[in-house]
Structures are given as structure tokens and as C-alpha cells.
Amino acid sequence: MGELGKVHQLLIPLGGHTLTFNLEAILMTWIVILVLTAFGYFATRGRSILPGPMQALGELFVNQLFGLADDALDKELARKYAPMICALFMFLVLSNWLGIIPHLEEPTKDLNTPLGLGLMGFFIAHYAGIRAKGIKAYVREYFEPMFFMMPLNLIGELAKVVSISFRLFGNIMGGSIIILVVSYLTYSVLLPPALNAFFGLFVGTIQAFVFTMLTVVYISVQVK
Amino acid sequence: MMEFDVQTWIKVAAFSGGGLAMGFGAIGAAIGEGYTAAEANSAISRNPEMAGDIFKAMLVGQAIAESASIFALVVAMILLFTNFAAESFVTVSVLLASGLSMGLGAIGSGVGSGFPAGAACQGMARQPAASGRLTTNMLIGSAVCQTPAIFALVTSFILLFTNFSGRPVSPTWAAVLGAGLAAGLGAIGSGLGGGLVAQASCEGVARQPLTATPVTNVMLLGQAVTQTTAIYGLLVAFVLMFKNFVPTDSIAPPMALLGAGLCMGIGAIGPGIGEGFTAQSTVRWIARNVEATADLTRVMLVGQAVAESTGIYSLVIALVLIFVV
């Protein structure tokens, strides 16, 4: 039980401040990146009309997520942002599944990962909004319906980043805490595999999808 | 004359915290499961040939609805059977807060996840061919319903397993109690609202199985937005737990922190339920008029954003209470 809430950190003092590196999250993120890169390599190697198993899996991802982007955005924007949406979903799914392998941990369990991805989505959405509407119309939206609503509109916009990242973090963190505590209480007999399947595979997939879909919707709300 | 030392008080807090966790935690799931069984019976009377499948779906749905209560049971057991170090009076408040957080947090999700299970049973009677899709939809919907309860559980476990004894007793006692209340109360509305959305989606899949994909997608979106205020509750709880407060002798700063927790917790209930209504109706009408999905979704998002503004007011006041007052 002692390992609950312990984080391996590398602290580097730099001019009065301390740089903190969460080593586990960094290592696990790199594992996910390497696996995804390998998957991308094998899925696109020797492409043919009759797809092999890896190519079929890759096409499934691309098809589904392109459809998701296409439903929410118009044709041109969907073509532009679908690769990012697809990469985001594959990264999140693999990250959330990583915890079911012993000794590996979900990088999304560390708040910094979802927060970073949430900020990425936030900036992309606002960039797309400014590109689509022009800076004037973009700024004017903050002063609607009344000019004094500006601070609240601003907070509402920032709260989106908080809500999208805490939702993922809370679910993954909660799942891993439950698995840890129940494993401890039952001496790892019987229950933990079922819990891993539920929280790791099932909830992990749903939350990855929810995160991806919200990112798409934030973009589509900004451009309209 | 009885002795009241730290050790005794910690025992008192652990026992009453455990009682509160399981007591409150038992409310929601029982209501939800009863509702599911009622709907299952009405479904069976409509289509007795499906009795076996409906009965199975009812049991699966009830099992998921019960998970929030099981979280509360785990927290209650830990509170009852762990020996907590008697170092500081803060622990007394921490244990109470941990119990309250999980107990209150289980109410909404328990009631909420009963709704999709009931609607799935009804749907099977109405559209037996869609049973498989209905079960999947129900499982996804009820699993997402559990999210607010999981937030309460995270808060509860962090309270239990973080060492607060080095912090100044005042105002930390109020901060941790506020954290428990913010996360616990904040989960009620969102759990309930998320259930309403999932209910409409199960109903919609049964009404028109061809619309299952947009119905499930918009359900997930609606539930996610409905949970926003529960996430604000979690955020305020995190700030209250991890911010270092200066020691004080005055009663005012602790009350401000307790007030912040209460403000966020209670303020999150209404928006959670209200946004649930919005998304429920959206999902229901997408099943009937799938061509209008884009318009319905946009109006849903705007409507939810407006319904959420009161939750944002609560968040602002809570943060002002923590950082300014």
C-alpha cells in the first residue's frame, strides 16, 4: 500500500527554481510512442489492396476517427485535423491500456499528461477559431451577451481545459487506486484480473474516446 | 470520567466516518437497482418471451449500479480496520472527510446508473433484435455514470493515505473537511444527470437501432459535459488538500475553507442534473430525427454551457474563498 501516491521524481535546481521530472511518466510515454511508431511502420509496410492484419487495423482506426472528425467539422477542416485526432486517440488508448501489464503504469495517471494534451487541444481549437472567424469576431465572442460577462466567459473557456484533463486523470487514477487497494485487501486473488479488464480496457477505451471527441467538439465549437 | 485523547478521537472519527460512508453510500444504489427491477418487470409483462434475456440484463445492470456502493463499502472497511497513527487532531477531520466524500459521492452514480439499466430492459421487450447493441450501450452508459463516484473515491483515498499530520491543525482540519464535501456533494448531480442521458440513449437504440452510433456518441458527449461540475468539485478538493495554509488561531480562515468546499459541492448539484436533462432530451430526439444530429448537438452544447454557468459561479466563489479571503 505504501506505493500509493509515490512518484519517482528527478529534481534539477536551476537558478533558484527546481525543474521536476516525473521519470515514470516520461518512460511510459516513450514506451507508448515507440509501440505506436512500430505499429505505424508495420501497418504501412507493404500496403496492398488486400490489407494484411496490421494494415486492416490501421485502416479501421483511420476510418472511424476520420468519420468522427467529418461529422463535427466541414470537409476541409476534417482533412486537416483528422490525422491529429487519430494520433490522439491511438496514443490515449494505448496509454490507458498500458497499466494492465505488470510493472508498467499508465502515463495518463500523471496529471501532467492529460493536462498537456488538454492544453494542446485548447490551443489548436482557438487557433482554428481565429483562422476561421478572424481575430475581431473571435474577440467579440467573449463580450457576448453583455460586455461584463467577459471574465466569466474567459473562466468558462479555461475551465474546459481543467474539465477535459481532470476527467481522464480522475478516471485512470481512480481505476488504478481501486485495483491497488482491492489487490491488497484480497491478497491479489481472483478479483484483480476482472478489475484490470474493466478499468484498464473498458473504461480506458471509453475515456480515450471521450477525450478525443471533446477535443473535436471544442474545435468545431470554435470554428462555427 | 472518560478520557478524550487524540487516540480516542481518531477512533471516534474512524468509526463515524465508516458509518457515514456506508450509510450514505447505500442510498443511491438501492434506489437505482429498485428502479431497474421495476422496469424489468414491466418489460417482462409486455413481452414474456424475452423474460430470460431481460432478467439477465437486469442483473448485469444492477451489478454495475451497485459498484458505487461497493466503493463505499471498501472505504468503510478500511476506516474500520486500519490502525491510524495518533499524531495529530487533523487525522480526526481527515477520516470524517474521507467517509463523507465517498458516502455522498456514491448517491448520484447509484441512482443514475439504474436508469440506463431500466431503459435497456424496456428496450429488449420492445426490440428484441437489438438486445446485443442495447447491452453494450447500457454497459458504456452506466460505466461513464460511475465517473463522479470514482472522483469521490480518489479524494477519499488521497485523504486516507496522505500524511496530513505535519500540517497545522488549524486551518487544515477545515480544508480537508471542505475537500471531502466538495468532491462528495459535487458528485451527486453529475451522477444523476449522466444516468438520465444514458437512459435516453438506451431508449433511443431500442426505438431505432439504425441510429445507434450517433446516439451512443452524443450520449458520451452529453455525459462528459454533464460531469464538468463534478470535476470542478474534484479540482477544489485537490486545491484544498494540497495547498499549504498558514497556521492560524482565528476561526475565520478555517470557516472560509469549509465554506469553499460547501459552496462548490452544493453548487455542483443543480448544473449536473440540469445538463443531464438537456443531453437526455437531445439524445432522445436524435433517435427520432437522426438528420438533425448536428443542429441538436450544437444546441445541446450551448444549452449545457449556459446551464453550467451557475456551477462556474460556485467555482469562482470557492476559489475566491480559498485564495483571497
Contacts between the chains, C-beta under 8 A, distances in Angstrom:
chain1	res1	chain2	res2	distance
A	1	B	161	7.1
A	4	B	157	7.3
A	4	B	161	4.9
A	5	B	158	6.8
A	5	B	161	6.0
A	5	B	162	6.4
A	68	B	217	7.6
A	71	B	214	7.8
A	71	B	217	8.0
A	71	B	293	7.6
A	71	B	294	7.4
A	72	B	294	7.9
A	152	B	309	6.7
A	152	B	312	6.3
A	152	B	313	7.8
A	152	B	316	7.7
A	155	B	312	5.9
A	155	B	315	7.6
A	155	B	316	6.4
A	156	B	305	6.8
A	156	B	308	7.5
A	156	B	309	7.1
A	156	B	312	5.6
A	159	B	228	7.2
A	159	B	232	7.1
A	159	B	312	6.3
A	159	B	315	7.0
A	162	B	231	6.8
A	162	B	232	7.6
A	162	B	235	5.8
A	163	B	227	7.6
A	163	B	228	4.5
A	163	B	231	4.5
A	163	B	232	7.4
A	166	B	231	4.6
A	166	B	234	5.8
A	166	B	235	6.1
A	167	B	147	7.0
A	167	B	224	6.6
A	167	B	227	6.3
A	167	B	231	5.8
A	170	B	147	7.1
A	170	B	150	6.3
A	170	B	151	4.8
A	170	B	154	5.6
A	170	B	231	7.1
A	170	B	234	5.8
A	171	B	147	5.9
A	171	B	150	6.0
A	173	B	154	5.6
A	174	B	150	3.6
A	174	B	151	6.9
A	174	B	153	5.5
A	174	B	154	4.7
A	175	B	150	7.3
A	177	B	153	7.1
A	177	B	154	6.4
A	177	B	157	5.1
A	178	B	71	7.3
A	178	B	74	7.7
A	178	B	150	7.8
A	178	B	153	6.8
A	181	B	74	6.4
A	181	B	78	7.5
A	181	B	157	6.9
A	182	B	74	7.1
A	185	B	74	7.3
A	185	B	77	7.5
A	198	B	143	7.8
A	202	B	139	7.7
A	202	B	143	6.3
A	203	B	143	5.9
A	206	B	140	6.0
A	206	B	143	6.2
A	206	B	144	6.2
A	206	B	220	7.1
A	209	B	220	6.7
A	210	B	144	7.5
A	210	B	220	5.4
A	210	B	221	7.7
A	210	B	224	4.9
A	213	B	217	6.7
A	213	B	220	6.4
A	213	B	221	5.8
A	213	B	224	7.6
A	214	B	221	7.2
A	214	B	224	5.9
A	217	B	221	6.4
A	217	B	297	8.0
A	217	B	301	6.8
A	221	B	298	7.8
A	221	B	301	6.3
A	224	B	298	7.0
